[in-house]
Each structure stands twice: as structure tokens, then as C-alpha cells.
């Protein structure tokens, strides 16, 4: 067992309320419950010695490890090949079909011998509350109960367990065709253990979860060139969605570094208005209207909560249940992934002013027009109140999309998305024939457009720039043609693409911006931002640069991990960095793939 396997060396399993990472060595080294944003039960990925883990794998030192998903599912298979035989561990979690929040979450780990004879070793070492809570152990045969102050965990196996301090170990040797299993369940203190697993019961659970995922994925309308990667991305977005509310978390993890050894280690287990709103278009493009509808309802509920308070209509991020409390703290007892400290939980950026979120939110509503038709009159009035607030507040500095901690500036992207908010709101009012202060909105929209053209353009760079009065480029502006601010083949936009290609693009990978040229208040550097690379593909395809777009897209796909997942960034040696897997990256992959498919189809149609 490596102390710190590569971030990319993992698959993700989940039950649509919580999630776990499983390394290719068969180790669960991240699991938080009962929700994505809850304290960890296993967190060896952040501190090998204090975080806790659940290992289930052969002990042969010369084994070869491989991972894959069962086709069209979130069922993860880890295979071990050695001179003695070939074995498998199959990991999955079962969603609560009611869609209501629950404190019980169950991880199934099925073991099989495929060839020869394989001895599996189990080590279960939970460390509750980010390793801060002590626990007591009760064990009897094939059952172990770990009791912590705020949670119980039960482990049931088909083979004997033995005490190892306050943890447990066990071994089982299987011959070809034989199988066994372990069921790990967390629940409220005093909760009943799961039923003792049998070969039949485990196989029935496995068959049921395979059917669940494959039935869900049949809704997909994607018929393009990259079905495997697109479908893996949409399954990942589903895994990162909190079913009781429809809120999408940015990633399953906290504290994984953007630079190993650096301080850019954030908690991404929350719902950003920006990420969730952009996911609406991606889900609708593939035919998943229920998920898009659920998020839009969640978004409107956030605006309703703030109505009449005098505060801004939206916070930039929330917990999955809609709570705005994201107080940030550091886990000083954790050493961090390969020494990357501090490890943070909560997110202090929640209090930032980021005006672009209104553009993304209205963009989501405008994309889901059939959903919008169902909106109540009260919801429409709340929406109008939010746009009225924006009409009075758009012309001020903010922290910008990248949540920099170097002070507020007049970010061009923020202004562009404020323009998009009013432009799409005017369209919605017309489409739905709803009352709205259209003259006020139109005046704001036009004023923003004139301002961006005058102050967001650099004659020196011959490009739109990050913020007014500076010469720094910013990849967030790659969304300008998608939201309709500029035409995708407008000469000003094409020269901006050329400038980005020269300053932000490195072998088809795209940096967000240059921190050295535009200090962001943090030490260290970062890798290329995977989201931005897919936005670059989208912009290239819209600009008609199809050869370059397709080559960039295909090259980017080579950076996916062995099961098709992406973290936040790509480092200088091609390694994945940052929290994992990142929803923003996967939704941008879907956006890029569908745009590129449409452009290639249109080109082939012209040739015919």
C-alpha cells in the first residue's frame, strides 16, 4: 500500500449522497458520510497515518493492479494479477431509492477469484471526524462495530475478523469461481448493523445496482463520436449530485493540492451556483431533464430564501442542503497529501462577491425553457427582484470567477456574465410573456456591452483581457461566444483566441491566467486547468477551427485517468492535481464534445 498514491490512481463510487475513492491497490482512502460535505471516515489520502483506510486486496508484492468500471455503471472493479492467480474486488454503493436524506450509507466490497488461488487481506481502520474522534470496537466473528461519539460503523464479512487494537484484520483464500464479501455501513449511534452478507445476497445487490445505472443511462440521447467518455462524465456528474435536493458538488474531496507541497488546497464538496448552472445545459444536451429540473428548483429556492433580506440575491456557493454556512477551518493535525498543507474544510470564498454567478444562473434558466414554463408566478417575481438588484450593482469590482484572494477588481468576465444575465432574462420575459421591467434590464445590458468593448479590450494584446486597465489574459473569457456576447468568428474574438493560444496554451493545455502577471494573493503556482482546455475546444469549434479543435480534444482525453476521470488540473509532468473528480471538468467535456460533434457533422454535411 503506497502512502500516497497518485490522485488519478482512483475510481469513484457513491450512493448519490456520499462518495468514496478506491485506489487501484484496493484501498478506500477517502470516504465522508452521511453527506459529501460531512467529516471523513476514511481520509488516508490526506494523512496516511491519521486519516484511516479500508484495504481489501491480495498481499503479493509482485501483483499487477488494474481498474475498470462495469460498462455503463458506477460499479468499480479492481483486478489483481499475480503468479498465484487472478482476483477481483468489486466496489459499489446503493442509492436510497426514496431520494430522501438518510444517515445510513453502505459500501459493498465483493471479492472473487477468477483464476488460480488468491488470498485477500482485509484491514479496516476508520478514523472518524477527520481523525479527531476516538472510537471503541466490538467484534465477534465476522462482525465488527466501531462506535464513535456521533456515528456507528458496522463491518460484516463472509470470513472471520480479528481485532488489531481498535481496528480489525482478516484474510480469506478463494479458489477460481469462489467469492465472498464485506459490507461496511455507517449510521447514527445505536443503528442496526446490515444483514450478514451471503454470496447470494451480495450478488443480488450487485445485479440490482448494475440495473439501476444502466437503466438510468438509457435516457442518454448522445449519439456522437465519444460515447464512452461522455457517458463516463455524465455518470460522474450524477455521482456528484446530492439526490435529496438536486445540488451538484464541485468534487468529492477536500484538500487535494493544485501544487504538491503548496497552499492551494481547498474544500470542493459544496455547490457552486456557477458549476451547477452550467451543468444544466450539459445534462439537457444529453437528455437528462430530471437532473436539470432538480437543480433549477434548488437554485430558485436559494433566491426565495434571500428575498426581502436586503442581501445579495445569491451566495456563490452553498452546502448541498442549501445552508449558506461554509465557515473555513484548517485541519492542523493532518499533514496533507504528500505534505500539502494546510488541509482546509469549509470554504472562506463563500463570502466573496462574484457577479458572474447571475449570468450563469439565468443562462441555466434560459436553457431549460420547458422547465421555466412551469415556474410559479412567485418564482418569476423572485427572479425579477434578483435581476433588479443586479441592475443596481453590476458596475462594481468583485473577486471574479477564480476566487482570487488578492482584492476586488473590474473583471471582464464578471461584466460579460452580467450582460448575459440581462440578455437571457429579456428573452425569457418575451418567451413566457411575463411582466418585467424590460426597459431597465435593456439599459443595463447595453451599458455593460459598451463598457466591456471600451474597457475590457486591449489594443496592445489585440484581445479581451482579464480585468480593466491591465494586459493579462484570462481563459474564463472562452465562454464569451457560447453566451452570445460576441460572434464566434468575429475578428475581435478570433484575435483574442490567437492571443490566448500564444500566452495561455501549452501543448493544447490551457492555463486559467498567469499568477505571476496577475497576483492572486496566494503563494505558489498551479497546473493547466482542465475545464479551460475543454472550453478552448468549444471556442475553437465555434470559430470553425475544427482540425485544431479535434486534435486538442483528442490530446486532452489522453490525460484522463485509467477509468476516464479528471481532477481539476494537469501538472507539468502530465499528473492530475487538485480535487477529484471535478464536476466542472466533466461538464465542460460534455459541452466540448457536443459542440464539436455538431460542428463536424455540419462540415461533413457541407462536403456531401
PLY file of the C-alpha trace (Angstrom):
ply
format ascii 1.0
element vertex 608
property float x
property float y
property float z
element edge 607
property int vertex1
property int vertex2
end_header
0.00 0.00 0.00
1.51 3.31 -1.12
1.46 6.07 1.47
0.14 8.50 -1.14
-0.89 7.01 -4.48
-1.28 9.45 -7.39
-4.51 11.42 -7.23
-5.53 9.94 -10.57
-4.99 6.40 -9.30
-8.57 6.12 -8.08
-12.10 5.30 -9.09
-15.22 6.85 -7.57
-18.24 5.06 -6.12
-21.22 6.66 -4.42
-24.87 6.49 -3.45
-25.97 9.99 -4.57
-25.50 11.38 -1.06
-21.93 10.40 -0.21
-18.95 9.07 -2.12
-15.75 7.08 -1.70
-12.48 6.89 -3.59
-10.91 3.47 -4.17
-7.29 3.25 -5.29
-6.09 0.73 -7.82
-4.45 -1.10 -4.90
-7.87 -1.83 -3.43
-7.74 0.84 -0.70
-10.66 3.09 0.23
-8.63 6.14 1.26
-11.42 8.74 1.14
-15.00 8.41 2.37
-17.15 11.06 4.04
-20.62 10.39 5.43
-23.52 10.87 5.81
-23.08 13.58 3.13
-20.42 14.69 0.71
-19.53 17.61 2.99
-19.55 15.61 6.24
-16.42 14.76 8.26
-14.41 11.87 6.89
-14.49 8.24 7.98
-11.51 7.29 5.80
-9.02 10.03 4.84
-5.64 8.37 4.35
-5.35 10.38 1.13
-4.87 13.45 3.34
-2.89 11.80 6.13
-1.71 8.22 5.79
-1.11 7.73 9.50
-4.09 9.61 10.98
-6.73 9.54 8.27
-7.88 5.93 8.25
-8.43 3.49 5.39
-10.11 0.26 4.31
-7.85 -2.13 2.41
-9.10 -5.26 0.68
-6.55 -6.82 -1.69
-4.06 -9.65 -2.14
-0.78 -9.09 -0.30
1.53 -10.40 -3.05
4.21 -7.75 -3.65
4.53 -8.62 -7.33
0.85 -8.32 -8.20
-0.32 -6.17 -11.12
-3.33 -3.96 -10.39
-5.92 -2.82 -12.94
-9.23 -0.97 -12.60
-12.31 -0.56 -14.76
-16.00 0.17 -14.39
-18.62 -2.35 -15.31
-19.95 -0.90 -18.59
-22.42 1.99 -18.20
-22.39 1.84 -14.40
-20.70 3.28 -11.31
-19.62 -0.20 -10.21
-15.84 -0.29 -9.88
-13.79 -3.44 -10.50
-10.21 -3.64 -9.21
-8.30 -6.61 -10.65
-5.17 -8.18 -9.20
-2.94 -10.45 -11.29
-0.15 -12.48 -9.71
1.66 -15.79 -10.26
-0.81 -17.49 -7.89
-3.94 -16.33 -9.67
-6.24 -13.50 -10.67
-8.63 -11.89 -8.20
-11.13 -9.05 -8.22
-12.64 -6.61 -5.74
-15.94 -5.09 -6.87
-16.90 -1.87 -5.08
-20.28 -0.13 -5.18
-22.74 1.79 -3.06
-26.52 1.53 -3.26
-28.62 4.71 -3.54
-31.62 5.19 -1.29
-34.40 4.87 -3.86
-36.67 7.26 -1.95
-34.35 10.18 -2.67
-34.61 11.42 0.93
-31.65 12.23 3.15
-30.54 9.31 5.28
-27.84 8.72 7.89
-27.18 5.14 6.70
-24.72 4.64 3.85
-23.37 1.28 2.77
-20.27 0.31 0.84
-20.21 -3.17 -0.68
-16.89 -4.86 -1.42
-17.22 -8.17 -3.29
-14.15 -10.42 -3.62
-13.75 -13.04 -6.30
-11.09 -15.44 -7.51
-11.10 -15.61 -11.29
-8.13 -17.91 -11.87
-5.90 -19.98 -9.62
-5.96 -19.32 -5.88
-5.94 -15.84 -4.33
-5.62 -14.84 -0.69
-7.23 -11.48 0.11
-6.25 -9.42 3.15
-8.67 -7.00 4.80
-7.69 -4.10 7.04
-10.43 -1.76 8.25
-9.14 1.27 10.16
-11.78 4.03 10.32
-10.84 7.41 11.80
-13.95 9.43 12.47
-14.38 13.23 12.28
-11.24 13.80 10.17
-9.27 11.61 12.56
-10.18 13.72 15.60
-12.69 11.37 17.29
-11.71 8.24 19.19
-13.76 5.11 18.69
-14.46 1.88 20.50
-14.51 -1.53 18.86
-16.77 -4.50 19.48
-16.09 -7.57 17.36
-17.48 -11.07 17.23
-16.55 -13.44 14.45
-17.41 -11.82 11.15
-18.95 -8.64 12.58
-17.26 -5.51 13.90
-18.91 -2.41 15.37
-16.91 0.80 15.50
-18.57 3.26 17.89
-17.68 6.96 17.72
-19.46 9.82 19.54
-21.61 10.85 16.57
-21.62 7.75 14.37
-21.53 3.99 14.37
-19.93 1.91 11.63
-20.56 -1.78 11.12
-18.44 -4.21 9.13
-19.95 -7.57 8.16
-17.89 -10.13 6.25
-18.21 -13.63 4.88
-14.93 -14.57 6.58
-13.55 -14.25 10.14
-12.19 -10.98 11.52
-9.67 -10.47 14.28
-9.03 -7.47 16.48
-6.00 -5.29 15.77
-6.09 -2.66 18.51
-9.31 -0.75 17.84
-9.30 -1.89 14.21
-9.80 -5.24 12.51
-7.98 -7.51 10.09
-8.99 -10.64 8.23
-7.88 -12.96 5.44
-9.70 -15.25 3.06
-8.31 -17.58 0.40
-10.52 -18.18 -2.61
-10.18 -20.60 -5.48
-11.30 -19.91 -9.02
-15.07 -19.43 -9.08
-15.37 -18.70 -5.36
-16.45 -15.33 -3.96
-17.02 -13.55 -0.68
-17.69 -10.08 0.51
-17.52 -7.30 3.06
-20.27 -4.79 3.81
-19.32 -1.54 5.57
-22.22 0.61 6.76
-22.28 3.88 8.70
-25.33 5.02 10.64
-26.45 7.04 13.63
-25.24 5.78 17.03
-27.19 2.70 18.03
-28.26 1.91 14.48
-28.73 -1.71 13.49
-25.95 -3.49 11.57
-26.54 -4.52 7.98
-27.60 -8.12 7.40
-24.76 -10.63 7.33
-23.72 -10.97 3.70
-24.02 -14.22 1.81
-22.82 -14.98 -1.67
-26.41 -14.84 -2.91
-27.31 -11.57 -1.15
-24.20 -9.78 -2.35
-24.71 -10.95 -5.92
-28.34 -9.77 -5.79
-27.24 -6.32 -4.56
-24.69 -6.17 -7.35
-27.24 -7.12 -10.01
-29.64 -4.50 -8.68
-27.12 -1.64 -8.77
-25.95 -2.59 -12.27
-29.57 -2.45 -13.43
-30.05 0.92 -11.67
-27.18 2.60 -13.51
-27.75 1.01 -16.90
-31.47 1.85 -16.81
-30.68 5.46 -15.90
-28.09 5.83 -18.65
-30.51 4.61 -21.32
-32.05 8.08 -21.20
-28.95 9.43 -22.91
-29.55 10.97 -26.32
-25.86 11.26 -27.12
-25.05 9.71 -30.50
-21.73 11.39 -31.13
-18.14 10.27 -31.59
-17.06 9.84 -27.96
-19.83 7.89 -26.19
-17.61 6.16 -23.63
-16.00 9.36 -22.31
-19.23 11.39 -22.47
-21.21 8.73 -20.64
-18.50 8.32 -18.01
-18.66 12.07 -17.48
-22.43 12.15 -17.07
-22.32 9.20 -14.65
-19.70 11.15 -12.69
-21.94 14.23 -12.59
-24.77 12.02 -11.33
-22.49 10.55 -8.63
-21.63 14.10 -7.50
-25.28 15.13 -7.23
-26.99 15.10 -3.83
-30.25 13.35 -4.69
-32.43 14.80 -1.89
-32.03 18.35 -3.27
-30.54 18.06 -6.76
-27.45 20.05 -5.77
-24.20 19.22 -7.59
-20.95 19.31 -5.59
-17.82 20.58 -7.32
-15.82 17.48 -6.35
-15.91 14.54 -3.96
-12.85 15.61 -1.96
-11.25 18.37 0.06
-7.65 19.45 0.44
-6.10 17.81 -2.61
-3.44 20.23 -3.86
-3.24 22.28 -7.04
0.52 22.15 -6.46
2.05 19.33 -4.38
3.53 20.91 -1.27
1.67 24.18 -1.86
-1.13 26.00 -0.04
-3.79 25.95 -2.77
-5.75 23.18 -1.07
-9.48 23.89 -0.97
-12.70 22.16 0.03
-14.79 21.47 -3.08
-17.61 19.44 -1.51
-20.12 22.26 -1.94
-22.47 23.50 -4.62
-21.27 26.45 -6.68
-24.01 28.40 -8.45
-21.67 28.60 -11.46
-20.88 24.89 -11.79
-24.42 23.72 -11.18
-25.91 26.24 -13.60
-23.59 25.25 -16.43
-24.34 21.58 -15.75
-27.98 22.24 -16.70
-27.07 22.72 -20.37
-24.79 19.68 -20.33
-27.50 17.46 -18.83
-30.19 18.75 -21.17
-27.94 18.17 -24.19
-27.78 14.51 -23.21
-31.47 14.15 -22.37
-31.34 14.14 -18.55
-34.13 16.62 -17.89
-34.91 15.41 -14.35
-31.44 16.32 -13.11
-31.59 19.71 -14.83
-35.03 20.40 -13.36
-33.94 19.46 -9.85
-31.02 21.87 -9.92
-33.11 24.75 -11.28
-35.63 24.25 -8.49
-32.76 24.22 -5.97
-31.40 27.44 -7.49
-34.74 29.25 -7.33
-35.18 28.15 -3.71
-31.90 29.88 -2.81
-33.17 33.15 -4.28
-36.50 32.83 -2.47
-34.69 32.39 0.86
-32.86 35.71 0.44
-35.77 37.72 -0.86
-36.53 40.69 1.37
-33.36 40.32 3.45
-31.55 43.23 1.82
-28.62 40.93 0.99
-27.40 39.99 -2.47
-29.87 37.53 -4.06
-27.33 34.70 -4.13
-24.22 33.49 -2.35
-21.62 32.00 -4.68
-21.80 28.55 -3.08
-23.86 26.59 -0.56
-23.95 23.28 1.20
-25.97 20.63 -0.57
-28.99 21.22 1.65
-28.92 24.93 0.82
-27.22 26.08 4.02
-25.03 29.17 3.44
-22.72 28.35 6.39
-19.36 27.28 4.96
-17.02 28.53 7.70
-13.44 27.62 6.77
-11.05 25.90 9.17
-7.76 24.05 8.84
-7.05 20.51 9.98
-3.63 21.19 11.51
-3.25 17.58 12.68
-3.31 16.34 9.03
-0.05 16.53 7.11
-1.87 16.86 3.79
-1.42 14.91 0.57
2.35 14.40 0.28
2.87 17.25 2.73
0.48 19.71 1.07
-0.72 21.78 3.98
-2.89 23.35 5.19
-5.77 20.94 4.75
-8.93 23.05 4.71
-12.56 22.16 5.35
-15.29 24.68 4.69
-14.62 27.44 2.19
-13.97 31.08 3.05
-14.61 32.12 -0.54
-18.34 31.69 0.11
-18.47 35.30 1.30
-16.89 36.71 -1.84
-18.72 38.90 -4.31
-18.77 37.20 -7.70
-21.20 38.91 -10.01
-20.81 36.39 -12.83
-22.99 33.87 -10.99
-26.14 35.74 -12.03
-25.24 35.28 -15.67
-24.70 31.57 -15.23
-27.89 31.21 -13.18
-30.06 32.98 -15.77
-28.25 31.05 -18.52
-29.39 27.83 -16.82
-32.98 29.03 -16.70
-32.88 30.12 -20.32
-31.52 26.75 -21.46
-34.22 24.84 -19.64
-37.10 26.79 -21.13
-39.61 24.00 -20.79
-38.68 23.87 -17.11
-39.09 27.62 -16.89
-42.60 27.44 -18.28
-43.58 25.55 -15.15
-42.29 28.29 -12.84
-44.83 29.81 -10.48
-45.70 33.49 -10.53
-43.92 33.92 -7.17
-40.76 32.31 -8.56
-40.88 34.70 -11.52
-41.24 37.70 -9.21
-38.27 36.47 -7.16
-36.29 36.14 -10.36
-37.22 39.72 -11.35
-36.19 41.03 -7.94
-32.78 39.39 -8.33
-32.30 40.98 -11.78
-33.37 44.37 -10.42
-30.73 44.07 -7.71
-28.13 43.22 -10.35
-29.16 46.24 -12.45
-28.21 48.42 -9.48
-24.98 46.60 -8.55
-23.29 45.22 -11.67
-20.86 48.13 -12.05
-18.51 47.38 -9.15
-15.31 45.39 -8.61
-15.59 41.81 -7.43
-13.35 38.80 -6.71
-14.00 37.14 -10.07
-14.64 33.58 -11.20
-11.35 32.14 -9.90
-11.94 33.24 -6.30
-8.65 35.05 -6.06
-7.71 36.43 -2.67
-5.82 39.46 -3.94
-8.61 42.03 -3.74
-11.57 43.07 -5.89
-11.09 44.19 -9.48
-13.20 45.05 -12.50
-13.11 41.59 -14.04
-14.16 41.47 -17.68
-15.70 38.02 -17.33
-17.93 39.21 -14.48
-19.23 42.03 -16.67
-19.77 39.69 -19.62
-21.87 37.36 -17.49
-23.87 40.27 -16.08
-24.60 41.16 -19.71
-25.65 37.54 -20.29
-27.97 37.69 -17.27
-29.91 40.62 -18.70
-29.81 39.37 -22.30
-31.23 35.98 -21.38
-33.69 37.48 -18.88
-35.13 39.71 -21.62
-35.51 36.65 -23.83
-37.26 34.73 -21.05
-39.68 37.56 -20.37
-40.61 37.65 -24.04
-40.86 33.88 -24.42
-43.03 33.38 -21.33
-45.00 36.62 -21.83
-44.28 37.55 -18.22
-44.28 41.08 -16.74
-40.79 42.50 -16.25
-39.00 45.89 -16.11
-37.62 45.28 -19.60
-36.50 48.87 -20.18
-34.36 48.80 -17.03
-32.86 45.45 -17.98
-32.23 46.52 -21.56
-30.49 49.70 -20.42
-28.24 47.70 -18.09
-27.44 45.16 -20.78
-26.49 47.79 -23.32
-24.41 49.79 -20.84
-22.43 46.68 -19.91
-21.81 45.85 -23.55
-20.45 49.31 -24.29
-18.28 49.26 -21.19
-16.72 45.86 -21.96
-15.98 46.90 -25.53
-14.33 50.10 -24.37
-12.52 48.96 -21.20
-12.22 45.17 -21.49
-10.36 45.33 -24.81
-6.59 45.79 -25.01
-5.16 47.30 -28.17
-1.73 46.13 -27.08
-2.81 42.50 -26.71
-5.38 42.78 -29.51
-7.63 40.80 -27.19
-10.18 40.94 -24.40
-8.30 40.90 -21.08
-8.84 39.68 -17.53
-9.78 42.99 -15.95
-9.97 46.64 -16.87
-6.75 48.62 -17.08
-4.47 45.59 -17.40
-2.95 43.37 -20.11
-3.44 39.92 -18.53
-5.35 37.27 -20.47
-7.92 35.01 -18.83
-9.33 31.70 -20.08
-12.73 32.33 -18.49
-13.43 34.60 -21.48
-13.57 31.49 -23.66
-17.27 31.43 -22.71
-17.95 34.77 -24.47
-19.17 33.23 -27.75
-21.16 30.47 -26.01
-23.29 33.02 -24.12
-23.64 35.19 -27.23
-21.63 38.26 -26.20
-19.51 38.06 -29.36
-19.89 36.12 -32.55
-17.66 33.03 -32.63
-15.98 34.27 -35.82
-15.93 37.99 -35.00
-12.43 39.38 -35.82
-12.09 40.71 -32.24
-12.84 37.26 -30.90
-10.53 35.45 -33.32
-7.65 37.73 -32.34
-8.45 37.02 -28.66
-8.22 33.29 -29.40
-4.88 33.86 -31.09
-3.59 35.81 -28.09
-4.67 33.07 -25.71
-3.03 30.50 -27.91
0.25 32.36 -27.55
0.07 33.12 -23.81
-2.15 30.57 -22.05
-1.94 27.41 -24.16
0.84 24.87 -23.61
0.76 21.85 -25.91
-3.05 22.15 -26.15
-3.44 22.51 -22.36
-4.79 25.81 -21.08
-3.86 27.86 -18.01
-6.55 29.96 -16.32
-4.28 33.01 -16.19
-0.69 33.85 -15.25
-0.48 34.35 -11.45
2.92 35.99 -11.86
1.43 38.68 -14.11
-1.79 38.99 -12.10
-1.06 38.22 -8.41
-3.94 36.36 -6.78
-2.90 36.65 -3.13
-1.58 33.09 -2.85
1.89 31.57 -2.91
3.00 29.04 -5.50
1.86 28.13 -8.97
-0.67 25.75 -10.47
-1.11 23.42 -13.39
-3.18 23.88 -16.50
-6.90 23.96 -15.76
-8.72 21.05 -17.38
-12.01 22.92 -17.54
-10.33 25.66 -19.58
-8.92 23.20 -22.07
-12.41 21.90 -22.84
-13.74 25.48 -23.07
-10.92 26.14 -25.54
-12.08 23.19 -27.65
-15.63 24.57 -27.57
-14.45 28.02 -28.68
-12.22 26.61 -31.44
-15.09 24.53 -32.81
-17.43 27.52 -32.82
-14.77 29.56 -34.59
-14.59 26.98 -37.38
-11.08 25.80 -36.47
-12.20 22.18 -36.49
-8.88 20.49 -37.12
-7.27 22.29 -34.20
-10.35 21.72 -32.01
-10.47 17.99 -32.62
-6.76 17.49 -32.14
-6.84 19.46 -28.87
-9.83 17.45 -27.67
-8.25 14.11 -28.52
-4.99 15.09 -26.82
-6.86 16.19 -23.70
-8.58 12.83 -23.50
-5.16 11.18 -23.11
-4.88 12.89 -19.71
-7.96 11.12 -18.35
-7.15 8.52 -15.77
-7.49 4.79 -16.36
-11.27 4.85 -15.79
-11.99 8.11 -17.62
-11.95 10.55 -14.68
-10.39 14.02 -14.45
-9.21 16.04 -11.49
-9.10 19.83 -11.55
-5.71 20.37 -13.18
-2.88 18.77 -15.15
0.63 19.27 -13.73
3.89 19.81 -15.60
4.54 16.06 -15.92
1.02 15.21 -17.02
-0.10 14.27 -13.50
-3.59 15.10 -12.26
-3.77 17.71 -9.50
-6.50 19.19 -7.32
-9.75 17.79 -6.02
-11.02 14.64 -7.68
-13.02 14.04 -9.72
-14.03 17.58 -10.64
-17.58 18.13 -11.88
-16.65 21.35 -13.74
-14.14 19.45 -15.87
-16.60 16.69 -16.74
-19.45 19.02 -17.62
-17.05 21.02 -19.84
-16.02 17.76 -21.54
-19.68 17.14 -22.38
-20.09 20.71 -23.65
-16.99 20.44 -25.82
-17.93 17.03 -27.21
-21.45 18.08 -28.22
-20.28 21.36 -29.78
-17.52 19.59 -31.69
-19.85 16.82 -32.83
-22.32 19.37 -34.20
-19.59 21.32 -35.98
-18.05 18.19 -37.52
-21.47 16.93 -38.62
-22.21 20.28 -40.24
-18.87 20.25 -42.06
-19.44 16.72 -43.35
-22.92 17.72 -44.49
-21.47 20.60 -46.48
-18.94 18.26 -48.10
-21.68 15.86 -49.16
0 1
1 2
2 3
3 4
4 5
5 6
6 7
7 8
8 9
9 10
10 11
11 12
12 13
13 14
14 15
15 16
16 17
17 18
18 19
19 20
20 21
21 22
22 23
23 24
24 25
25 26
26 27
27 28
28 29
29 30
30 31
31 32
32 33
33 34
34 35
35 36
36 37
37 38
38 39
39 40
40 41
41 42
42 43
43 44
44 45
45 46
46 47
47 48
48 49
49 50
50 51
51 52
52 53
53 54
54 55
55 56
56 57
57 58
58 59
59 60
60 61
61 62
62 63
63 64
64 65
65 66
66 67
67 68
68 69
69 70
70 71
71 72
72 73
73 74
74 75
75 76
76 77
77 78
78 79
79 80
80 81
81 82
82 83
83 84
84 85
85 86
86 87
87 88
88 89
89 90
90 91
91 92
92 93
93 94
94 95
95 96
96 97
97 98
98 99
99 100
100 101
101 102
102 103
103 104
104 105
105 106
106 107
107 108
108 109
109 110
110 111
111 112
112 113
113 114
114 115
115 116
116 117
117 118
118 119
119 120
120 121
121 122
122 123
123 124
124 125
125 126
126 127
127 128
128 129
129 130
130 131
131 132
132 133
133 134
134 135
135 136
136 137
137 138
138 139
139 140
140 141
141 142
142 143
143 144
144 145
145 146
146 147
147 148
148 149
149 150
150 151
151 152
152 153
153 154
154 155
155 156
156 157
157 158
158 159
159 160
160 161
161 162
162 163
163 164
164 165
165 166
166 167
167 168
168 169
169 170
170 171
171 172
172 173
173 174
174 175
175 176
176 177
177 178
178 179
179 180
180 181
181 182
182 183
183 184
184 185
185 186
186 187
187 188
188 189
189 190
190 191
191 192
192 193
193 194
194 195
195 196
196 197
197 198
198 199
199 200
200 201
201 202
202 203
203 204
204 205
205 206
206 207
207 208
208 209
209 210
210 211
211 212
212 213
213 214
214 215
215 216
216 217
217 218
218 219
219 220
220 221
221 222
222 223
223 224
224 225
225 226
226 227
227 228
228 229
229 230
230 231
231 232
232 233
233 234
234 235
235 236
236 237
237 238
238 239
239 240
240 241
241 242
242 243
243 244
244 245
245 246
246 247
247 248
248 249
249 250
250 251
251 252
252 253
253 254
254 255
255 256
256 257
257 258
258 259
259 260
260 261
261 262
262 263
263 264
264 265
265 266
266 267
267 268
268 269
269 270
270 271
271 272
272 273
273 274
274 275
275 276
276 277
277 278
278 279
279 280
280 281
281 282
282 283
283 284
284 285
285 286
286 287
287 288
288 289
289 290
290 291
291 292
292 293
293 294
294 295
295 296
296 297
297 298
298 299
299 300
300 301
301 302
302 303
303 304
304 305
305 306
306 307
307 308
308 309
309 310
310 311
311 312
312 313
313 314
314 315
315 316
316 317
317 318
318 319
319 320
320 321
321 322
322 323
323 324
324 325
325 326
326 327
327 328
328 329
329 330
330 331
331 332
332 333
333 334
334 335
335 336
336 337
337 338
338 339
339 340
340 341
341 342
342 343
343 344
344 345
345 346
346 347
347 348
348 349
349 350
350 351
351 352
352 353
353 354
354 355
355 356
356 357
357 358
358 359
359 360
360 361
361 362
362 363
363 364
364 365
365 366
366 367
367 368
368 369
369 370
370 371
371 372
372 373
373 374
374 375
375 376
376 377
377 378
378 379
379 380
380 381
381 382
382 383
383 384
384 385
385 386
386 387
387 388
388 389
389 390
390 391
391 392
392 393
393 394
394 395
395 396
396 397
397 398
398 399
399 400
400 401
401 402
402 403
403 404
404 405
405 406
406 407
407 408
408 409
409 410
410 411
411 412
412 413
413 414
414 415
415 416
416 417
417 418
418 419
419 420
420 421
421 422
422 423
423 424
424 425
425 426
426 427
427 428
428 429
429 430
430 431
431 432
432 433
433 434
434 435
435 436
436 437
437 438
438 439
439 440
440 441
441 442
442 443
443 444
444 445
445 446
446 447
447 448
448 449
449 450
450 451
451 452
452 453
453 454
454 455
455 456
456 457
457 458
458 459
459 460
460 461
461 462
462 463
463 464
464 465
465 466
466 467
467 468
468 469
469 470
470 471
471 472
472 473
473 474
474 475
475 476
476 477
477 478
478 479
479 480
480 481
481 482
482 483
483 484
484 485
485 486
486 487
487 488
488 489
489 490
490 491
491 492
492 493
493 494
494 495
495 496
496 497
497 498
498 499
499 500
500 501
501 502
502 503
503 504
504 505
505 506
506 507
507 508
508 509
509 510
510 511
511 512
512 513
513 514
514 515
515 516
516 517
517 518
518 519
519 520
520 521
521 522
522 523
523 524
524 525
525 526
526 527
527 528
528 529
529 530
530 531
531 532
532 533
533 534
534 535
535 536
536 537
537 538
538 539
539 540
540 541
541 542
542 543
543 544
544 545
545 546
546 547
547 548
548 549
549 550
550 551
551 552
552 553
553 554
554 555
555 556
556 557
557 558
558 559
559 560
560 561
561 562
562 563
563 564
564 565
565 566
566 567
567 568
568 569
569 570
570 571
571 572
572 573
573 574
574 575
575 576
576 577
577 578
578 579
579 580
580 581
581 582
582 583
583 584
584 585
585 586
586 587
587 588
588 589
589 590
590 591
591 592
592 593
593 594
594 595
595 596
596 597
597 598
598 599
599 600
600 601
601 602
602 603
603 604
604 605
605 606
606 607
